[in-house]
Amino acid sequence: MIPGHQIPPLVYTAVIVYITSFIAVAKKPAIEDAQANGSHPADRTRSKDKRPQPSMVRSEGDWPMVKTLILGIPSLGLMLCNIITVLFNFVLVLGVLDVVYTGPLLYPSHDLSFARAGHISETTAKILVREPDPTQLPIFLSYRPTPQSGLDESWKAAGTVYAISNSTDYTHTFTIRRLHPSTPYQYAVSTNHTGFFTTAGRSGSTPAGKFTFLTSSCIKPRFPYNPLSPALSIPGLHHLAAWLPRLNAQFMLFLGDFIYIDVPHRHGYDLETYRSEYRRVYASPEWPAVSKNLPWLHVIDDHEIANDWDRGLAAPYPSALDPWDIYHASLNPPPASPNASYFTFTNGPASFFMLDTRRHRTPSTSPNATMLGSTQLSSLLTFLRRNEPAGVNWKFVVSSVPFTRNWRLNAQDTWAGYLHERHQILEAMWDVPVHNSGIGVVILSGDRHEFAATAFPPPKNGKWPQSAMVHEFSTSPLSMFYLPIRSYWEVEGEGERDGLGEDVCVKYIPDGNSKFGAIELDGVKGGEQGLLRFRLFVDGVEVWEYVITTPQMIGGGGGRDAVWG
């Protein structure tokens, strides 16, 4: 969404123009005065004329100091102010150079060593290890149930790797098998890394208390910019880490833009440039605190490839896909079909479909434009239509870009550019509680650097009850800038006019450099309905909460509205 790579060249150009203009303005009065006296400026040192120079005379109403210090306009009578202004602009340029080049040039993170968890099923866990030091080979992975599990706490071997090469950027993904459902475990790597995870509950089960997971998107190291902060610091992760002990989340669903390959400046299109961006995020001093006890799952978005990507497999997609596969896809749930780039899984009371909104999309202006491609669309519709085990109360559709059309800035990059395909999906979502009584549908998205909750009610007087309403929670950024202008608004009656559905604003919170959501799933007293509580955190503070319930059992009739305000 953010084409920030144009900014650094504009800054450099503006400063060059400013310095050049400053020198020209400074010389102009001397040249004009010399011409008025019929001499060359160089002859002035030999002149006996001691008259005050016209350029040194200032009128009281000119406010020269304000013009120089605030507007940057040079004044020969205020040379100290001129110097301060030039130095101030020079410091700003140094800040831009620091942001653009310090990380890539000084922190390639070739020696990065770490481990992290990915998809955790009922009986398996995926653990990625990176270790470039050959003296650490072979690498052993072990695991054990934690004392809270009540099981035998002895360590067990999970696997050994004897060689790691540059072909995988010195990584290896282990799979721990034969685990117990709903059980806390600790893993340990011989490279001195350890972490914790809890296996998924059986399909349809809800952990004691509630089932919680997190969602956000968009990370850029060192934003907001602080010249005193570490070059790889990610402030938003600090806010997330502070809440993790209280939230007890099962996993993080990260909805794209884990890197910004082209913001503020693209350093290349080659494989190593893309890999190094991932390594710098994982080398952040805040990363261990948000990954030691929290598995992360990922969908891809444009800034992992190029801004507003819609060119399929064309270059630089192959270079971009390599580290994405290594660091993220290898840890994700199983693909929805063999070799697919979209994923599906079930964990306790919820099932998930993680879309790929980039690889298969065509430009929104092309005939028969598609976001998903026919195969992925068919797979998503099958997911929405399939019957779920008893106790699965929610279906989550995970999209990197917003489903709502209410974001009006660069809307063609969102589902607003693919409204006919969107409407086909919406109708399938409204069908869910009719064909799968008691199941609610929720969309999770990111990308916009703002937060909005949107409701999609079925058409009035249609075949769907109003309790089939779908909700979307779009949350970002985790650590990036927010937009200074308002870009989301509802157009009343828009859906009635074009027949493509109403987008009803529930809540819009644009400000904040760090946002993440916590989704808590529980049961309504009596067990007839599932309850979802969405909690929004902005810059480390909980600012909003919203509750919805699944529809009551529907037999083709009415049923009450699923929304609690």
KABEL-V386849 format. One record per residue. N is the residue number from 1. RES is the residue in one small letter. PSI is psi in whole degrees, 0 to 359 (999 if undefined). OMEGA is omega in whole degrees, 0 to 359 (none if undefined). BURIAL is I if it has 9 or more other ideal C-beta (glycine too) atoms within 8 Angstrom, else O. Layout:
n & res & psi & omega & burial
N & RES & PSI & OMEGA & BURIAL
N & RES & PSI & OMEGA & BURIAL
//
This chain:
n & res & psi & omega & burial
1 & m & 325 & 189 & I
2 & i & 108 & 179 & O
3 & p & 63 & 188 & O
4 & g & 354 & 185 & I
5 & h & 347 & 178 & I
6 & q & 343 & 189 & O
7 & i & 310 & 182 & O
8 & p & 314 & 177 & I
9 & p & 324 & 178 & O
10 & l & 321 & 179 & O
11 & v & 312 & 181 & I
12 & y & 316 & 181 & I
13 & t & 316 & 181 & O
14 & a & 321 & 181 & O
15 & v & 319 & 178 & I
16 & i & 316 & 178 & O
17 & v & 319 & 181 & O
18 & y & 312 & 181 & I
19 & i & 317 & 178 & I
20 & t & 316 & 179 & O
21 & s & 321 & 179 & O
22 & f & 314 & 180 & I
23 & i & 318 & 181 & O
24 & a & 317 & 179 & O
25 & v & 322 & 180 & O
26 & a & 326 & 182 & I
27 & k & 333 & 189 & O
28 & k & 313 & 180 & O
29 & p & 324 & 180 & I
30 & a & 320 & 180 & I
31 & i & 316 & 181 & I
32 & e & 321 & 181 & I
33 & d & 321 & 179 & I
34 & a & 320 & 179 & I
35 & q & 323 & 179 & O
36 & a & 333 & 181 & O
37 & n & 5 & 177 & O
38 & g & 27 & 180 & O
39 & s & 163 & 177 & O
40 & h & 147 & 180 & O
41 & p & 329 & 182 & O
42 & a & 339 & 182 & O
43 & d & 353 & 186 & I
44 & r & 330 & 181 & I
45 & t & 338 & 180 & O
46 & r & 354 & 182 & O
47 & s & 144 & 178 & O
48 & k & 359 & 182 & O
49 & d & 118 & 183 & O
50 & k & 17 & 181 & O
51 & r & 145 & 175 & O
52 & p & 140 & 181 & O
53 & q & 140 & 180 & I
54 & p & 326 & 184 & O
55 & s & 343 & 183 & I
56 & m & 355 & 182 & O
57 & v & 127 & 182 & O
58 & r & 138 & 175 & O
59 & s & 153 & 184 & O
60 & e & 335 & 184 & O
61 & g & 2 & 185 & O
62 & d & 340 & 184 & O
63 & w & 54 & 186 & O
64 & p & 325 & 181 & I
65 & m & 320 & 178 & I
66 & v & 316 & 180 & O
67 & k & 322 & 183 & I
68 & t & 310 & 185 & I
69 & l & 324 & 183 & O
70 & i & 314 & 183 & O
71 & l & 346 & 179 & O
72 & g & 14 & 181 & O
73 & i & 124 & 183 & O
74 & p & 148 & 176 & I
75 & s & 119 & 183 & I
76 & l & 338 & 179 & I
77 & g & 353 & 181 & I
78 & l & 64 & 187 & I
79 & m & 325 & 178 & O
80 & l & 318 & 177 & O
81 & c & 321 & 178 & I
82 & n & 314 & 181 & I
83 & i & 318 & 179 & O
84 & i & 317 & 180 & I
85 & t & 315 & 180 & I
86 & v & 316 & 180 & I
87 & l & 321 & 179 & O
88 & f & 314 & 178 & O
89 & n & 324 & 178 & I
90 & f & 320 & 178 & I
91 & v & 321 & 178 & O
92 & l & 320 & 178 & I
93 & v & 320 & 177 & I
94 & l & 322 & 177 & O
95 & g & 318 & 177 & I
96 & v & 315 & 179 & I
97 & l & 322 & 179 & I
98 & d & 311 & 181 & I
99 & v & 319 & 187 & I
100 & v & 321 & 194 & I
101 & y & 338 & 185 & O
102 & t & 311 & 180 & I
103 & g & 301 & 182 & I
104 & p & 323 & 184 & I
105 & l & 322 & 187 & O
106 & l & 345 & 183 & O
107 & y & 64 & 176 & I
108 & p & 344 & 175 & O
109 & s & 37 & 177 & I
110 & h & 330 & 183 & O
111 & d & 12 & 181 & O
112 & l & 129 & 175 & I
113 & s & 124 & 180 & I
114 & f & 171 & 174 & I
115 & a & 149 & 178 & I
116 & r & 157 & 180 & I
117 & a & 151 & 176 & I
118 & g & 233 & 184 & I
119 & h & 131 & 177 & I
120 & i & 114 & 179 & I
121 & s & 193 & 179 & I
122 & e & 326 & 188 & I
123 & t & 1 & 182 & I
124 & t & 161 & 176 & I
125 & a & 135 & 177 & I
126 & k & 129 & 181 & I
127 & i & 124 & 176 & I
128 & l & 137 & 178 & I
129 & v & 133 & 171 & I
130 & r & 128 & 179 & I
131 & e & 103 & 182 & I
132 & p & 351 & 183 & I
133 & d & 112 & 183 & O
134 & p & 340 & 180 & O
135 & t & 348 & 179 & O
136 & q & 352 & 180 & I
137 & l & 149 & 352 & I
138 & p & 159 & 181 & O
139 & i & 130 & 181 & I
140 & f & 141 & 173 & I
141 & l & 130 & 178 & I
142 & s & 163 & 180 & I
143 & y & 163 & 176 & I
144 & r & 153 & 170 & I
145 & p & 146 & 178 & I
146 & t & 164 & 180 & I
147 & p & 331 & 181 & O
148 & q & 344 & 185 & O
149 & s & 333 & 185 & I
150 & g & 8 & 180 & O
151 & l & 174 & 177 & O
152 & d & 123 & 186 & O
153 & e & 8 & 181 & O
154 & s & 147 & 180 & O
155 & w & 143 & 177 & O
156 & k & 147 & 180 & O
157 & a & 135 & 179 & O
158 & a & 341 & 180 & I
159 & g & 164 & 179 & I
160 & t & 139 & 174 & O
161 & v & 131 & 186 & I
162 & y & 344 & 181 & O
163 & a & 134 & 174 & O
164 & i & 134 & 186 & I
165 & s & 175 & 179 & O
166 & n & 343 & 181 & O
167 & s & 333 & 176 & O
168 & t & 23 & 183 & I
169 & d & 38 & 176 & I
170 & y & 41 & 177 & I
171 & t & 161 & 172 & I
172 & h & 137 & 178 & I
173 & t & 117 & 176 & I
174 & f & 152 & 170 & I
175 & t & 117 & 176 & I
176 & i & 131 & 185 & I
177 & r & 173 & 176 & O
178 & r & 44 & 177 & O
179 & l & 166 & 178 & I
180 & h & 141 & 178 & I
181 & p & 153 & 175 & I
182 & s & 43 & 184 & I
183 & t & 133 & 176 & I
184 & p & 138 & 181 & I
185 & y & 159 & 169 & I
186 & q & 138 & 173 & I
187 & y & 155 & 179 & I
188 & a & 138 & 180 & I
189 & v & 145 & 181 & I
190 & s & 349 & 177 & I
191 & t & 18 & 174 & I
192 & n & 37 & 174 & O
193 & h & 144 & 179 & I
194 & t & 162 & 179 & I
195 & g & 179 & 185 & I
196 & f & 151 & 175 & I
197 & f & 162 & 175 & I
198 & t & 128 & 181 & I
199 & t & 155 & 181 & I
200 & a & 151 & 173 & I
201 & g & 162 & 177 & I
202 & r & 148 & 182 & I
203 & s & 126 & 179 & I
204 & g & 351 & 181 & I
205 & s & 154 & 176 & I
206 & t & 129 & 180 & I
207 & p & 159 & 177 & I
208 & a & 129 & 183 & O
209 & g & 271 & 181 & O
210 & k & 165 & 179 & O
211 & f & 123 & 187 & I
212 & t & 136 & 168 & I
213 & f & 167 & 187 & I
214 & l & 160 & 178 & I
215 & t & 142 & 174 & I
216 & s & 184 & 175 & I
217 & s & 169 & 171 & I
218 & c & 107 & 178 & I
219 & i & 133 & 171 & I
220 & k & 117 & 179 & I
221 & p & 145 & 173 & I
222 & r & 37 & 173 & I
223 & f & 127 & 4 & I
224 & p & 149 & 185 & O
225 & y & 131 & 174 & O
226 & n & 113 & 183 & O
227 & p & 341 & 181 & O
228 & l & 351 & 182 & O
229 & s & 156 & 175 & O
230 & p & 148 & 186 & O
231 & a & 334 & 183 & I
232 & l & 14 & 182 & I
233 & s & 140 & 176 & I
234 & i & 94 & 188 & I
235 & p & 323 & 182 & I
236 & g & 330 & 179 & I
237 & l & 332 & 176 & I
238 & h & 317 & 178 & I
239 & h & 317 & 180 & I
240 & l & 314 & 182 & I
241 & a & 325 & 182 & I
242 & a & 332 & 183 & O
243 & w & 341 & 187 & I
244 & l & 316 & 181 & I
245 & p & 333 & 182 & O
246 & r & 339 & 185 & O
247 & l & 331 & 179 & I
248 & n & 50 & 185 & O
249 & a & 147 & 177 & I
250 & q & 321 & 182 & I
251 & f & 166 & 172 & I
252 & m & 127 & 170 & I
253 & l & 105 & 182 & I
254 & f & 123 & 196 & I
255 & l & 36 & 171 & I
256 & g & 166 & 184 & I
257 & d & 46 & 173 & I
258 & f & 331 & 172 & I
259 & i & 161 & 172 & I
260 & y & 88 & 185 & I
261 & i & 335 & 185 & I
262 & d & 15 & 179 & I
263 & v & 126 & 0 & I
264 & p & 356 & 183 & I
265 & h & 134 & 176 & O
266 & r & 127 & 182 & O
267 & h & 358 & 178 & O
268 & g & 172 & 179 & O
269 & y & 4 & 185 & O
270 & d & 168 & 184 & O
271 & l & 317 & 182 & O
272 & e & 324 & 178 & O
273 & t & 316 & 179 & I
274 & y & 315 & 180 & I
275 & r & 318 & 184 & I
276 & s & 330 & 178 & I
277 & e & 319 & 176 & I
278 & y & 316 & 182 & I
279 & r & 322 & 181 & I
280 & r & 325 & 176 & I
281 & v & 314 & 181 & I
282 & y & 339 & 178 & I
283 & a & 359 & 180 & I
284 & s & 140 & 178 & I
285 & p & 341 & 179 & O
286 & e & 346 & 187 & I
287 & w & 314 & 182 & I
288 & p & 324 & 183 & O
289 & a & 337 & 182 & I
290 & v & 6 & 181 & I
291 & s & 343 & 183 & I
292 & k & 322 & 182 & I
293 & n & 11 & 186 & O
294 & l & 109 & 172 & I
295 & p & 146 & 179 & I
296 & w & 136 & 172 & I
297 & l & 152 & 192 & I
298 & h & 147 & 160 & I
299 & v & 157 & 183 & I
300 & i & 148 & 174 & I
301 & d & 193 & 192 & I
302 & d & 322 & 187 & I
303 & h & 351 & 166 & I
304 & e & 349 & 182 & I
305 & i & 285 & 177 & I
306 & a & 154 & 187 & I
307 & n & 131 & 177 & I
308 & d & 44 & 187 & I
309 & w & 127 & 176 & I
310 & d & 30 & 184 & I
311 & r & 27 & 171 & O
312 & g & 233 & 186 & I
313 & l & 8 & 180 & O
314 & a & 158 & 176 & O
315 & a & 141 & 10 & O
316 & p & 22 & 184 & I
317 & y & 315 & 179 & I
318 & p & 319 & 178 & O
319 & s & 323 & 180 & I
320 & a & 326 & 184 & I
321 & l & 331 & 184 & O
322 & d & 301 & 180 & I
323 & p & 332 & 175 & I
324 & w & 314 & 178 & I
325 & d & 318 & 184 & I
326 & i & 309 & 190 & I
327 & y & 339 & 186 & I
328 & h & 304 & 183 & I
329 & a & 326 & 180 & I
330 & s & 339 & 181 & I
331 & l & 354 & 184 & I
332 & n & 169 & 173 & I
333 & p & 172 & 178 & I
334 & p & 145 & 177 & O
335 & p & 154 & 182 & I
336 & a & 334 & 174 & I
337 & s & 162 & 184 & O
338 & p & 132 & 178 & O
339 & n & 12 & 179 & O
340 & a & 157 & 179 & I
341 & s & 16 & 176 & O
342 & y & 154 & 196 & I
343 & f & 156 & 177 & I
344 & t & 147 & 178 & I
345 & f & 164 & 176 & I
346 & t & 137 & 178 & I
347 & n & 111 & 179 & I
348 & g & 242 & 187 & I
349 & p & 11 & 186 & I
350 & a & 148 & 171 & I
351 & s & 152 & 190 & I
352 & f & 143 & 170 & I
353 & f & 116 & 184 & I
354 & m & 108 & 186 & I
355 & l & 154 & 164 & I
356 & d & 105 & 184 & I
357 & t & 11 & 184 & I
358 & r & 315 & 189 & I
359 & r & 323 & 189 & I
360 & h & 359 & 184 & I
361 & r & 151 & 172 & I
362 & t & 160 & 179 & I
363 & p & 142 & 184 & O
364 & s & 341 & 180 & I
365 & t & 355 & 182 & O
366 & s & 157 & 177 & O
367 & p & 140 & 180 & O
368 & n & 44 & 182 & O
369 & a & 141 & 180 & I
370 & t & 141 & 175 & I
371 & m & 324 & 190 & I
372 & l & 338 & 190 & I
373 & g & 155 & 188 & I
374 & s & 322 & 183 & O
375 & t & 314 & 180 & I
376 & q & 321 & 178 & I
377 & l & 316 & 179 & I
378 & s & 320 & 179 & O
379 & s & 320 & 178 & I
380 & l & 316 & 181 & I
381 & l & 324 & 176 & I
382 & t & 318 & 177 & O
383 & f & 318 & 182 & I
384 & l & 329 & 184 & I
385 & r & 340 & 188 & I
386 & r & 151 & 176 & O
387 & n & 144 & 179 & O
388 & e & 153 & 177 & I
389 & p & 156 & 177 & O
390 & a & 135 & 180 & O
391 & g & 344 & 173 & I
392 & v & 110 & 188 & I
393 & n & 348 & 188 & I
394 & w & 142 & 168 & I
395 & k & 126 & 179 & I
396 & f & 127 & 172 & I
397 & v & 121 & 188 & I
398 & v & 116 & 184 & I
399 & s & 137 & 179 & I
400 & s & 330 & 181 & I
401 & v & 153 & 184 & I
402 & p & 142 & 175 & I
403 & f & 329 & 181 & I
404 & t & 152 & 174 & I
405 & r & 3 & 186 & I
406 & n & 345 & 172 & I
407 & w & 113 & 190 & I
408 & r & 346 & 179 & O
409 & l & 124 & 182 & O
410 & n & 42 & 187 & O
411 & a & 333 & 184 & I
412 & q & 343 & 178 & O
413 & d & 349 & 178 & I
414 & t & 188 & 178 & I
415 & w & 348 & 176 & I
416 & a & 337 & 177 & I
417 & g & 358 & 185 & I
418 & y & 51 & 191 & I
419 & l & 326 & 181 & I
420 & h & 319 & 175 & O
421 & e & 320 & 178 & I
422 & r & 317 & 183 & I
423 & h & 324 & 176 & I
424 & q & 320 & 178 & I
425 & i & 319 & 179 & I
426 & l & 317 & 179 & I
427 & e & 322 & 177 & O
428 & a & 326 & 177 & I
429 & m & 318 & 178 & I
430 & w & 334 & 178 & I
431 & d & 336 & 189 & I
432 & v & 306 & 182 & I
433 & p & 345 & 177 & I
434 & v & 315 & 183 & I
435 & h & 336 & 176 & O
436 & n & 79 & 188 & I
437 & s & 133 & 175 & I
438 & g & 6 & 180 & I
439 & i & 131 & 178 & I
440 & g & 155 & 181 & I
441 & v & 132 & 180 & I
442 & v & 139 & 176 & I
443 & i & 135 & 175 & I
444 & l & 133 & 182 & I
445 & s & 177 & 180 & I
446 & g & 220 & 169 & I
447 & d & 324 & 193 & I
448 & r & 355 & 183 & I
449 & h & 24 & 178 & I
450 & e & 173 & 173 & I
451 & f & 141 & 171 & I
452 & a & 141 & 170 & I
453 & a & 131 & 185 & I
454 & t & 142 & 176 & I
455 & a & 144 & 180 & I
456 & f & 88 & 180 & I
457 & p & 147 & 174 & I
458 & p & 161 & 181 & I
459 & p & 142 & 177 & O
460 & k & 142 & 179 & O
461 & n & 24 & 177 & O
462 & g & 194 & 184 & O
463 & k & 353 & 182 & O
464 & w & 141 & 174 & I
465 & p & 156 & 179 & I
466 & q & 339 & 178 & I
467 & s & 352 & 176 & I
468 & a & 6 & 181 & I
469 & m & 138 & 178 & I
470 & v & 145 & 178 & I
471 & h & 147 & 175 & I
472 & e & 136 & 172 & I
473 & f & 113 & 183 & I
474 & s & 117 & 191 & I
475 & t & 123 & 174 & I
476 & s & 161 & 359 & I
477 & p & 162 & 172 & I
478 & l & 323 & 175 & I
479 & s & 91 & 181 & I
480 & m & 184 & 179 & I
481 & f & 156 & 170 & O
482 & y & 160 & 185 & I
483 & l & 134 & 181 & I
484 & p & 348 & 178 & O
485 & i & 151 & 179 & O
486 & r & 131 & 187 & O
487 & s & 1 & 183 & I
488 & y & 127 & 172 & I
489 & w & 152 & 181 & O
490 & e & 137 & 174 & O
491 & v & 108 & 185 & O
492 & e & 134 & 178 & O
493 & g & 4 & 183 & O
494 & e & 316 & 181 & I
495 & g & 326 & 178 & I
496 & e & 324 & 183 & O
497 & r & 320 & 183 & O
498 & d & 356 & 177 & O
499 & g & 19 & 184 & O
500 & l & 18 & 172 & O
501 & g & 145 & 177 & I
502 & e & 143 & 175 & O
503 & d & 104 & 187 & I
504 & v & 122 & 179 & I
505 & c & 124 & 174 & I
506 & v & 315 & 179 & I
507 & k & 140 & 179 & I
508 & y & 119 & 179 & I
509 & i & 96 & 186 & I
510 & p & 327 & 190 & I
511 & d & 153 & 177 & O
512 & g & 128 & 180 & I
513 & n & 349 & 179 & I
514 & s & 120 & 180 & I
515 & k & 138 & 168 & I
516 & f & 156 & 180 & I
517 & g & 148 & 173 & I
518 & a & 125 & 179 & I
519 & i & 119 & 181 & I
520 & e & 123 & 181 & I
521 & l & 133 & 181 & I
522 & d & 180 & 178 & I
523 & g & 146 & 173 & I
524 & v & 146 & 180 & I
525 & k & 129 & 183 & O
526 & g & 340 & 174 & O
527 & g & 6 & 183 & O
528 & e & 336 & 183 & O
529 & q & 154 & 172 & I
530 & g & 149 & 181 & I
531 & l & 136 & 177 & I
532 & l & 126 & 175 & I
533 & r & 122 & 177 & I
534 & f & 127 & 179 & I
535 & r & 128 & 182 & I
536 & l & 133 & 179 & I
537 & f & 126 & 181 & I
538 & v & 122 & 180 & I
539 & d & 41 & 175 & O
540 & g & 3 & 183 & I
541 & v & 134 & 175 & O
542 & e & 121 & 188 & O
543 & v & 345 & 185 & O
544 & w & 147 & 178 & O
545 & e & 145 & 181 & O
546 & y & 143 & 183 & I
547 & v & 135 & 171 & I
548 & i & 159 & 176 & I
549 & t & 159 & 173 & I
550 & t & 156 & 177 & I
551 & p & 152 & 171 & I
552 & q & 164 & 179 & I
553 & m & 125 & 185 & O
554 & i & 130 & 177 & I
555 & g & 37 & 181 & O
556 & g & 358 & 182 & O
557 & g & 211 & 188 & O
558 & g & 273 & 187 & O
559 & g & 145 & 185 & I
560 & r & 162 & 179 & O
561 & d & 142 & 185 & O
562 & a & 2 & 188 & I
563 & v & 134 & 167 & O
564 & w & 127 & 181 & O
565 & g & 999 & none & O
//
